Amino acid sequence: MPSDLSRENKEYAYIWLESTDNEIRNSYENEFELHFFQSDGQEVSLHDINQPIDGHITDFDKIEKTKAYTVTFADSDSLYTLLLTRNPAKHTQTEEAIQKTLPALGIVVLAGSIISAFFYSWYMTAPIKKVSKLSKQMADLDFTGWDCIL
């Protein structure tokens, strides 16, 4: 993409940028967005690259994105940066389903863990209590009730 754009004249860059942005949005169901930045990192409009818009290249540091491509035009030495990012407003159905079920799933896992821990500790301590009781009887030399063991 950057090499295609570098062959364009600066005044016609908006045509390439708009058509490429539309093609990306249509091909990937609006999952990705094209962004264009001046050399100082200020984002510019895809419709008019001389018009800065709210946004800076550092705003996209924590968003899934491609590597930043440096672009110049055939009739200009100015450096620009081209970046393709994931559309943060667009979520897949899977992400939405996970976000809806995550709190309930967390509660179920926590409750299951607590119940399992209780029954496991009860199951493990019952034989230990029995051995402890028998060892106390042996220490007291009380061998009554040992019929069932022998």
C-alpha positions as CSV (number, residue, x, y, z in Angstrom):
1,M,0.0,0.0,0.0
2,P,2.6,2.6,0.9
3,S,4.4,2.2,-2.5
4,D,1.2,2.6,-4.4
5,L,0.5,5.9,-2.5
6,S,4.0,7.1,-3.0
7,R,3.4,7.2,-6.7
8,E,0.5,9.6,-6.3
9,N,0.6,13.4,-6.4
10,K,-0.2,15.0,-3.1
11,E,-3.3,16.8,-4.4
12,Y,-4.9,13.5,-5.6
13,A,-3.9,11.5,-2.5
14,Y,-7.4,11.8,-1.0
15,I,-8.8,9.7,-3.9
16,W,-6.4,6.8,-3.2
17,L,-6.9,7.1,0.6
18,E,-10.7,7.2,0.4
19,S,-11.0,4.3,-2.0
20,T,-8.5,2.2,-0.1
21,D,-10.3,2.9,3.2
22,N,-13.7,2.0,1.7
23,E,-12.2,-1.2,0.2
24,I,-10.7,-2.2,3.6
25,R,-14.0,-1.4,5.4
26,N,-16.1,-3.4,2.9
27,S,-13.7,-6.3,2.7
28,Y,-13.4,-6.8,6.4
29,E,-16.9,-5.8,7.6
30,N,-15.8,-2.5,9.2
31,E,-13.2,-4.3,11.4
32,F,-10.3,-2.1,10.4
33,E,-9.7,1.6,9.8
34,L,-7.1,3.5,7.8
35,H,-5.3,6.4,9.5
36,F,-3.0,9.0,7.9
37,F,-0.6,11.2,10.0
38,Q,1.7,14.1,9.3
39,S,5.4,13.8,10.2
40,D,4.7,15.3,13.6
41,G,2.2,12.6,14.4
42,Q,-0.9,14.7,14.0
43,E,-3.7,12.7,12.3
44,V,-5.1,14.3,9.1
45,S,-8.4,13.7,7.3
46,L,-8.5,11.1,4.6
47,H,-10.7,13.5,2.6
48,D,-8.2,16.4,2.8
49,I,-4.7,15.6,4.0
50,N,-4.1,19.3,4.7
51,Q,-6.8,19.3,7.3
52,P,-5.7,18.0,10.8
53,I,-8.3,16.2,12.9
54,D,-8.4,15.3,16.5
55,G,-6.0,12.4,17.0
56,H,-2.3,11.7,17.3
57,I,-0.3,8.6,16.4
58,T,0.4,7.9,20.1
59,D,-3.4,7.5,20.6
60,F,-3.1,4.1,18.9
61,D,-0.3,2.7,21.0
62,K,-2.6,0.3,22.9
63,I,-4.8,-0.6,19.9
64,E,-4.1,-3.6,17.7
65,K,-2.5,-2.2,14.5
66,T,-0.1,-2.8,11.6
67,K,3.4,-1.4,11.6
68,A,3.6,2.3,10.7
69,Y,4.5,2.8,7.1
70,T,6.3,6.0,6.0
71,V,4.9,7.6,2.8
72,T,6.0,10.5,0.6
73,F,4.3,11.7,-2.5
74,A,5.7,12.0,-6.1
75,D,5.5,15.8,-6.0
76,S,6.5,16.4,-2.3
77,D,9.2,15.6,0.1
78,S,7.0,15.7,3.2
79,L,6.8,12.6,5.2
80,Y,3.5,11.0,6.2
81,T,2.7,7.9,8.1
82,L,0.0,5.3,7.1
83,L,-1.4,3.0,9.7
84,L,-4.1,0.4,9.7
85,T,-5.8,-0.2,13.0
86,R,-8.5,-2.4,14.4
87,N,-11.8,-0.5,14.8
88,P,-12.3,-0.1,18.6
89,A,-16.0,0.5,18.2
90,K,-16.5,-2.8,16.3
91,H,-16.7,-5.9,18.3
92,T,-17.1,-9.4,17.0
93,Q,-20.0,-11.5,18.2
94,T,-17.6,-13.7,20.1
95,E,-16.2,-10.8,22.1
96,E,-19.8,-9.6,22.9
97,A,-20.8,-13.0,24.0
98,I,-17.8,-13.4,26.2
99,Q,-18.3,-9.9,27.8
100,K,-21.9,-10.8,28.6
101,T,-21.2,-14.2,30.1
102,L,-17.9,-13.4,31.9
103,P,-19.4,-12.1,35.2
104,A,-21.8,-15.1,35.5
105,L,-19.1,-17.5,34.6
106,G,-16.7,-16.0,37.2
107,I,-19.4,-16.4,39.9
108,V,-20.0,-20.1,38.9
109,V,-16.3,-20.9,38.9
110,L,-15.8,-19.2,42.3
111,A,-18.8,-21.0,43.9
112,G,-17.7,-24.3,42.4
113,S,-14.2,-23.8,43.8
114,I,-15.4,-23.0,47.3
115,I,-17.8,-26.0,47.4
116,S,-15.1,-28.3,46.0
117,A,-12.6,-27.1,48.6
118,F,-15.1,-27.7,51.4
119,F,-15.9,-31.2,50.4
120,Y,-12.3,-32.1,49.6
121,S,-11.1,-30.9,53.0
122,W,-13.9,-32.7,54.7
123,Y,-13.2,-36.0,52.8
124,M,-9.4,-35.7,53.6
125,T,-9.8,-34.9,57.3
126,A,-12.3,-37.7,58.2
127,P,-9.6,-40.5,58.0
128,I,-7.1,-38.3,59.8
129,K,-9.5,-37.7,62.6
130,K,-10.2,-41.5,62.8
131,V,-6.4,-42.3,63.0
132,S,-5.9,-39.6,65.6
133,K,-8.7,-41.0,67.7
134,L,-7.3,-44.6,67.5
135,S,-3.7,-43.4,68.3
136,K,-5.1,-41.6,71.4
137,Q,-6.8,-44.8,72.5
138,M,-3.5,-46.7,72.0
139,A,-1.6,-44.1,74.1
140,D,-4.2,-44.6,76.9
141,L,-3.9,-48.4,76.5
142,D,-7.6,-48.5,75.8
143,F,-8.2,-51.3,73.3
144,T,-12.0,-51.5,73.5
145,G,-13.8,-51.1,70.2
146,W,-10.9,-52.5,68.2
147,D,-12.9,-55.6,67.2
148,C,-14.1,-53.9,64.1
149,I,-10.5,-53.0,63.0
150,L,-9.0,-56.5,63.5
